[in-house]
Amino acid sequence: MRALKLTPQRVVILYFSGCVALWAGLAFARTPGATALPVFLALHATTVVAAASIFPSWFFGHAPMAVSFCALPIAFLLPAFWVVPALVYVIGTAYVWEASRRERPGQLQASPPTSRRLRHRRMQGTEGETG
């Protein structure tokens, strides 16, 4: 059985989808002391999921914008002393940064570099044809 290949982009989508479920659950549970913050967080996570799934090349290609946008809720969570949700967003922002690092212009999720042995074989095969 082949394992599910989780690329950094898919991890971002899955992670922030979980955040949508978490924040929407908190918003609808109407827990005492909860303000409009869970609603804002659910909308923010929904926006991240939509941008990462609909426009992945653009979203992850603009790394500073993507990371800043994903870290935006931390500015609202820390003053409210929501430390654990702030850590959830720190982890999510790290995933976005990792996914953005792998983005190259025109290539989303470029294939990993091949091993030296395989490159050497390929080079030997092409030399024999030209020489």
Backbone as CSV, one residue per row, in Angstrom:
resi,resn,N_x,N_y,N_z,CA_x,CA_y,CA_z,C_x,C_y,C_z
1,MET,0.838,-1.179,0.000,0.000,0.000,0.000,0.883,1.242,0.000
2,ARG,0.618,2.121,-0.937,1.409,3.335,-1.026,0.958,4.333,0.028
3,ALA,1.928,4.970,0.623,1.628,5.961,1.652,1.114,7.243,1.008
4,LEU,0.296,7.952,1.729,-0.229,9.230,1.260,0.914,10.238,1.237
5,LYS,1.160,10.849,0.089,2.243,11.809,-0.038,1.735,13.178,0.386
6,LEU,2.208,13.621,1.528,1.805,14.920,2.040,2.874,15.947,1.699
7,THR,2.606,16.760,0.709,3.502,17.851,0.372,3.256,18.989,1.360
8,PRO,4.188,19.922,1.477,3.960,21.048,2.397,2.679,21.823,2.096
9,GLN,2.315,21.938,0.810,1.084,22.645,0.477,-0.135,21.899,1.008
10,ARG,-0.139,20.588,0.872,-1.275,19.799,1.388,-1.340,19.864,2.906
11,VAL,-0.184,19.887,3.560,-0.167,19.991,5.017,-0.772,21.321,5.453
12,VAL,-0.453,22.398,4.744,-1.023,23.712,5.067,-2.539,23.665,4.933
13,ILE,-3.022,23.072,3.844,-4.468,22.999,3.625,-5.134,22.160,4.711
14,LEU,-4.564,21.013,5.047,-5.141,20.161,6.090,-5.077,20.833,7.459
15,TYR,-3.955,21.469,7.764,-3.782,22.101,9.071,-4.780,23.238,9.271
16,PHE,-4.892,24.110,8.278,-5.813,25.231,8.433,-7.265,24.788,8.285
17,SER,-7.534,23.677,7.623,-8.892,23.119,7.618,-9.272,22.662,9.022
18,GLY,-8.324,22.070,9.717,-8.560,21.709,11.117,-8.798,22.937,11.975
19,CYS,-8.083,24.008,11.685,-8.296,25.264,12.413,-9.694,25.813,12.156
20,VAL,-10.175,25.694,10.906,-11.535,26.140,10.596,-12.535,25.381,11.462
21,ALA,-12.370,24.067,11.532,-13.293,23.254,12.342,-13.205,23.632,13.824
22,LEU,-11.992,23.842,14.317,-11.803,24.200,15.724,-12.443,25.544,16.052
23,TRP,-12.137,26.563,15.257,-12.660,27.894,15.550,-14.167,27.984,15.314
24,ALA,-14.658,27.302,14.290,-16.107,27.312,14.063,-16.824,26.608,15.214
25,GLY,-16.239,25.541,15.700,-16.821,24.852,16.857,-16.863,25.742,18.084
26,LEU,-15.777,26.480,18.325,-15.763,27.400,19.463,-16.749,28.546,19.271
27,ALA,-16.879,29.016,18.048,-17.801,30.126,17.788,-19.246,29.697,17.991
28,PHE,-19.570,28.475,17.573,-20.948,28.006,17.711,-21.257,27.476,19.105
29,ALA,-20.236,27.101,19.850,-20.464,26.602,21.209,-20.812,27.731,22.168
30,ARG,-20.448,28.944,21.793,-20.706,30.128,22.617,-20.229,29.932,24.041
31,THR,-18.973,29.591,24.134,-18.377,29.377,25.445,-18.304,30.703,26.197
32,PRO,-18.438,30.670,27.519,-18.371,31.908,28.299,-17.003,32.568,28.115
33,GLY,-17.015,33.849,27.931,-15.776,34.596,27.759,-15.308,34.670,26.315
34,ALA,-15.931,33.888,25.439,-15.542,33.921,24.029,-16.199,35.127,23.361
35,THR,-15.428,35.838,22.613,-15.937,37.020,21.930,-16.056,36.704,20.450
36,ALA,-15.925,37.703,19.639,-15.982,37.516,18.188,-14.671,36.963,17.641
37,LEU,-13.693,36.773,18.513,-12.387,36.287,18.074,-12.436,34.924,17.387
38,PRO,-13.190,33.927,17.903,-13.260,32.653,17.175,-13.872,32.778,15.784
39,VAL,-14.815,33.679,15.620,-15.415,33.895,14.296,-14.369,34.480,13.351
40,PHE,-13.617,35.463,13.816,-12.543,36.046,13.015,-11.504,34.986,12.647
41,LEU,-11.130,34.143,13.614,-10.126,33.103,13.349,-10.639,32.075,12.344
42,ALA,-11.927,31.720,12.438,-12.502,30.770,11.472,-12.516,31.370,10.066
43,LEU,-12.860,32.636,9.940,-12.854,33.285,8.632,-11.435,33.407,8.077
44,HIS,-10.486,33.715,8.951,-9.089,33.813,8.522,-8.576,32.460,8.025
45,ALA,-8.836,31.394,8.785,-8.376,30.062,8.382,-9.056,29.621,7.089
46,THR,-10.329,29.978,6.923,-11.033,29.661,5.679,-10.381,30.375,4.490
47,THR,-9.980,31.608,4.685,-9.314,32.363,3.628,-7.974,31.729,3.266
48,VAL,-7.231,31.276,4.270,-5.944,30.620,4.009,-6.161,29.328,3.228
49,VAL,-7.138,28.526,3.626,-7.422,27.269,2.925,-7.827,27.547,1.481
50,ALA,-8.678,28.542,1.281,-9.121,28.864,-0.078,-7.955,29.342,-0.940
51,ALA,-7.138,30.222,-0.409,-6.002,30.733,-1.190,-4.990,29.629,-1.486
52,ALA,-4.735,28.758,-0.513,-3.744,27.695,-0.706,-4.238,26.618,-1.660
53,SER,-5.532,26.416,-1.740,-6.028,25.361,-2.624,-6.402,25.884,-4.015
54,ILE,-6.889,27.109,-4.121,-7.313,27.641,-5.414,-6.154,28.287,-6.175
55,PHE,-5.309,29.038,-5.472,-4.186,29.746,-6.099,-2.865,29.347,-5.458
56,PRO,-2.478,28.084,-5.481,-1.273,27.677,-4.746,0.010,28.310,-5.279
57,SER,0.159,28.418,-6.589,1.398,28.994,-7.130,1.553,30.453,-6.716
58,TRP,0.473,31.188,-6.767,0.531,32.594,-6.382,0.724,32.739,-4.877
59,PHE,-0.056,31.991,-4.095,-0.019,32.121,-2.631,1.350,31.749,-2.085
60,PHE,1.860,30.583,-2.474,3.140,30.147,-1.944,4.317,30.809,-2.664
61,GLY,4.076,31.360,-3.838,5.120,32.075,-4.561,5.432,33.437,-3.957
62,HIS,4.481,34.007,-3.242,4.675,35.286,-2.555,4.870,34.993,-1.067
63,ALA,6.014,34.448,-0.746,6.278,33.951,0.615,6.110,35.003,1.707
64,PRO,6.686,36.199,1.583,6.527,37.163,2.683,5.063,37.523,2.944
65,MET,4.286,37.656,1.861,2.874,37.991,2.030,2.117,36.833,2.673
66,ALA,2.383,35.612,2.220,1.677,34.441,2.745,1.992,34.232,4.226
67,VAL,3.259,34.336,4.585,3.652,34.135,5.985,3.085,35.246,6.860
68,SER,3.144,36.491,6.393,2.591,37.602,7.179,1.088,37.455,7.365
69,PHE,0.385,37.057,6.296,-1.060,36.896,6.393,-1.419,35.769,7.359
70,CYS,-0.665,34.679,7.329,-0.962,33.562,8.225,-0.609,33.881,9.675
71,ALA,0.337,34.772,9.895,0.727,35.148,11.253,-0.114,36.289,11.814
72,LEU,-0.952,36.895,11.005,-1.762,38.042,11.420,-2.571,37.801,12.701
73,PRO,-3.237,36.665,12.874,-4.029,36.484,14.094,-3.222,36.474,15.389
74,ILE,-1.932,36.227,15.306,-1.111,36.214,16.523,-1.154,37.580,17.192
75,ALA,-1.258,38.643,16.407,-1.334,40.000,16.966,-2.596,40.202,17.792
76,PHE,-3.648,39.451,17.508,-4.892,39.566,18.274,-4.970,38.544,19.405
77,LEU,-4.262,37.427,19.258,-4.344,36.369,20.253,-3.484,36.642,21.488
78,LEU,-2.299,37.167,21.292,-1.406,37.392,22.435,-1.928,38.445,23.404
79,PRO,-2.457,39.599,22.946,-3.008,40.547,23.923,-4.213,39.991,24.681
80,ALA,-4.939,39.057,24.080,-6.094,38.463,24.757,-5.676,37.277,25.640
81,PHE,-4.381,37.011,25.714,-3.817,35.910,26.491,-4.306,34.550,26.028
82,TRP,-4.550,34.410,24.749,-4.889,33.114,24.159,-3.576,32.503,23.673
83,VAL,-2.810,31.976,24.608,-1.456,31.509,24.306,-1.486,30.244,23.457
84,VAL,-2.334,29.289,23.806,-2.375,28.037,23.048,-2.839,28.272,21.607
85,PRO,-3.911,29.031,21.363,-4.250,29.318,19.967,-3.144,30.081,19.238
86,ALA,-2.413,30.943,19.956,-1.287,31.639,19.325,-0.226,30.636,18.886
87,LEU,0.034,29.620,19.707,0.997,28.580,19.326,0.497,27.768,18.137
88,VAL,-0.819,27.557,18.057,-1.391,26.868,16.895,-1.081,27.663,15.628
89,TYR,-1.197,28.982,15.700,-0.904,29.806,14.532,0.591,29.912,14.254
90,VAL,1.416,29.836,15.277,2.869,29.815,15.046,3.242,28.564,14.258
91,ILE,2.665,27.427,14.625,2.931,26.180,13.907,2.406,26.274,12.478
92,GLY,1.204,26.798,12.305,0.638,26.957,10.969,1.470,27.881,10.093
93,THR,1.973,28.955,10.686,2.824,29.879,9.941,4.132,29.207,9.546
94,ALA,4.660,28.351,10.411,5.884,27.613,10.062,5.633,26.680,8.883
95,TYR,4.464,26.046,8.844,4.121,25.192,7.697,4.029,26.017,6.408
96,VAL,3.441,27.192,6.487,3.332,28.052,5.303,4.721,28.498,4.851
97,TRP,5.583,28.828,5.799,6.943,29.226,5.448,7.680,28.083,4.751
98,GLU,7.536,26.865,5.280,8.177,25.697,4.666,7.642,25.458,3.256
99,ALA,6.344,25.577,3.081,5.761,25.381,1.755,6.211,26.481,0.800
100,SER,6.355,27.700,1.297,6.785,28.809,0.451,8.249,28.685,0.059
101,ARG,9.053,28.103,0.915,10.474,27.916,0.588,10.660,26.979,-0.592
102,ARG,9.767,26.037,-0.740,9.886,25.052,-1.814,9.310,25.547,-3.134
103,GLU,8.649,26.668,-3.108,8.046,27.201,-4.329,9.118,27.849,-5.184
104,ARG,9.119,27.509,-6.442,10.015,28.120,-7.418,9.159,28.734,-8.501
105,PRO,9.617,29.805,-9.113,8.800,30.428,-10.167,8.432,29.432,-11.255
106,GLY,7.146,29.266,-11.489,6.674,28.373,-12.542,6.612,26.912,-12.150
107,GLN,7.079,26.551,-10.961,7.069,25.152,-10.533,6.527,25.075,-9.121
108,LEU,5.436,24.383,-8.959,4.929,24.148,-7.621,5.342,22.750,-7.228
109,GLN,6.005,22.627,-6.119,6.512,21.348,-5.633,7.429,20.712,-6.668
110,ALA,8.550,21.347,-6.912,9.534,20.791,-7.833,9.997,19.446,-7.303
111,SER,10.286,18.540,-8.199,10.716,17.219,-7.770,12.040,17.335,-7.036
112,PRO,12.251,16.492,-6.040,13.485,16.582,-5.272,14.681,16.244,-6.152
113,PRO,15.841,16.781,-5.815,17.007,16.491,-6.631,17.317,14.994,-6.619
114,THR,17.797,14.515,-7.752,18.100,13.091,-7.854,19.425,12.788,-7.172
115,SER,19.643,11.541,-6.912,20.874,11.140,-6.243,22.058,11.303,-7.189
116,ARG,23.248,11.345,-6.640,24.452,11.499,-7.450,24.625,10.317,-8.397
117,ARG,24.333,9.123,-7.903,24.499,7.925,-8.724,23.588,7.979,-9.948
118,LEU,22.347,8.387,-9.762,21.406,8.469,-10.873,21.818,9.565,-11.859
119,ARG,22.254,10.721,-11.336,22.729,11.780,-12.218,23.943,11.325,-13.016
120,HIS,24.836,10.581,-12.359,26.032,10.094,-13.044,25.652,9.139,-14.169
121,ARG,24.689,8.254,-13.912,24.224,7.324,-14.954,23.616,8.079,-16.129
122,ARG,22.824,9.092,-15.821,22.197,9.869,-16.884,23.247,10.583,-17.726
123,MET,24.259,11.134,-17.052,25.308,11.837,-17.782,26.105,10.877,-18.657
124,GLN,26.369,9.678,-18.170,27.103,8.696,-18.964,26.276,8.261,-20.171
125,GLY,24.987,8.127,-19.986,24.105,7.724,-21.091,24.050,8.776,-22.183
126,THR,24.075,10.036,-21.818,24.012,11.088,-22.837,25.356,11.288,-23.515
127,GLU,26.465,11.046,-22.788,27.775,11.194,-23.394,28.010,10.142,-24.491
128,GLY,27.520,8.928,-24.254,27.720,7.860,-25.228,26.975,8.141,-26.525
129,GLU,25.835,8.842,-26.432,25.054,9.125,-27.628,25.685,10.226,-28.462
130,THR,26.334,11.185,-27.816,26.897,12.313,-28.552,28.309,12.023,-29.046
131,GLY,29.009,11.118,-28.402,30.419,10.917,-28.712,30.645,9.807,-29.579
